[in-house]
């Protein structure tokens, strides 16, 4: 028989006690958004009982409505509930910082030593695994969200728009939102069952329980909203103004800040959804890195803890390093500074959305006029992610184009990865490790 749940709520959590947990979470948060949310549920709801099941899912609902990485925003939200603004900042920052420092190190190794045969072999195996991972993401999100024929139509139209006509990602998002708003007005019954289910599990009284009233700092007030929004505006505009003054508006660092600010506001659906937009800008428009390097960065992002959108740190590092933004004598510094800037401008909006708009979002959650456009956007995201899988598949499985023939070894690794993920439910990290080992062995065999 399972043990009886405790009868009393846990003792109040101190700020530094929470900080130690958020740091631990940042170091172990592998597995993408689903895995990260599962870890938080296990630690915060089941084990520590800092927040009840219903309140946890309620907070997750809010974060799903926002652009940005939902797992990082959920950590920020719970930290904010527990310890006001500084608690939210600590939780959200520590969710990101371990991944940032690790990616800067790996990015430097990649650009400085990526030509070495054994490193190239590792990436040879990881790349086809990433193709399967992205395809699995499209399948997973699609089966969860495309529950009506019109949503399948939106997803297919999105796939065609970006694959055949190179439609900009923001235009796809805007069109899907308008379609969803119209559907919500004409067919509101289509949206009655959307959202996360209720909370049936009970693990004993929680520190923030089902009926615990919101703390004073979580109650909406125009003064508090204005104060937080003004702080966010200053934290964005002052660095941007400084970059423009030092490097000019068209300077590399300034354009990175501006581009990734726009990317941060369009990340409905998580990292996989914004990657095509990042590709369009970073690869096709600015030329900060190549398509192959973008795929390598995604592979590194899959192997590190933290949100997958942290791949932007790799994009920034490679761009700053390759474009020699601080001169030939300071390549690492240019890459590290670019990585820090794009991370700042990518994640700053997520903090503002939670700290400034949390109470306001809570007030408006569940209204069809908001959920209908976002439901359509999620459907469009499925098509965009499917296109991303096709794009990566083309570059990895047919590296020389149709005339060059298929790379059968890479195809076999991709197929085995897809089988392991979809049929055997293997976690991402063992799959990536196995694919990297296979690529290394293949490369060594070819050299022998």
Buried (B, 14 or more C-beta within 10 A) or exposed (E): EEEEEEEEBEEEBEEEEBBEBBBBBBBBBBBBBBBBBEBBBEBBBEEBBBBBBBBBBBBBBBBBBBBBBBBBBBBBBBBBBBBBBEBBBBBBBBBBBBBBBBBBEBBBEBBEEBEEEEBBBBBBBBBBBBBBBBBBBBBBBBEEBBBBEBBBBBBBBBBEBBBEEEBBBBEBBBBBBEBBBEBBEEEEEBBEEBBEEEBEEEBBBBBBBBEBEBEEBBEBEEEBBEBBBEBBEEBBEEBBEEBBEEBEEEBBBBBBBBBBBEBBBBBBBBBBBBBBBBBBBBBEEBEBBBBBBBBBBBBBBBBBBBBBBBBBBBBBBBBBBBBEBBEEEBBBBBBBBBBBBBBBBBBBBBBBBBBBBBBBBBEEBEEBEBBBBBBBBBBBBBBBBBBBBBBBBBBBBBBEEEEEEEBEBBBEBBEBBBEBBBEEEBBBBEBBBBBBEBBBEBBEEEEE
